[in-house]
Amino acid sequence: FGFVTFTDPHAIDEFMKQRPHTLDGRQIDPKRAMPREEANNEEVHLTVKKIFIGGIRDGLNDEALRAY
């Protein structure tokens, strides 16, 4: 798994709209990264700049993720 931090929280919206995501031949499972206690707070969804990505293979480097 890994985390990606965006400079603009609105870029996450665009990224999430373009599902499904495949990286290095595997389907990945991106989710907004936010504290569990704030998961139901709509305002938090607008300001989060980080996503969690599950399903990536071991050894995938930052450069490959950025290129995607």
N, C-alpha and C positions, 0 to 999 in steps of 0.2 A: 504494500500500500504506500501511498505518498500523499503529500499535501502540495497544492499549488496556490500561491498568493497572487492575486490580480491587483493592478494599481487602481482599477475602476470597478466598483461593485456591479455596475450595469453590464460589464463585459461577461460576468458570470451568467446573467440572464441569457445573453446571446449564445454562450457556450452550451448551456443546458438545453436550449431549444434545438440544437443540432444533433440530437440523439438518433440512433445509437452511436457510441464512440468506439472505434477500434484502434488499438495502438500495438504495434509490433505483432500483428496477427491475432491479437486477443481482444475480446470485448471488455472494456473497462466500465466501472460503475461509479461515476462521479456523484458526489452529494455535497451540499453546502456544509461547511464545517462551522458549527456553532455549539455553544454550551447547551447541554441537554435541558437545563432549567429554562432556557430562552427559546427552545424549539417552537413553541406555540405563539411566540410574540412576532406579529407581522412586521413590526418596525425593524427588528433585527435582520430579517431577510433582506431588507433594502440596503443595509450597511455592511454586510459580511463581505470580505474580500478574499476569503480562503475557501477552497473546496478540498474534500477528501476524495481520493481516487483509489478504489479497490479493484483488485483483479489484474494489477500489473505484475509482470514477471520479476523475479529476483534479478538484480544486477542491472536493471534499466537505469541509465544515467540521466542526469538533469538535461543534458544537451538533447537527447532523443525526445524527452518529454516537451521541451521548449519547441523543438522542430515540429512536433505534432500540432 
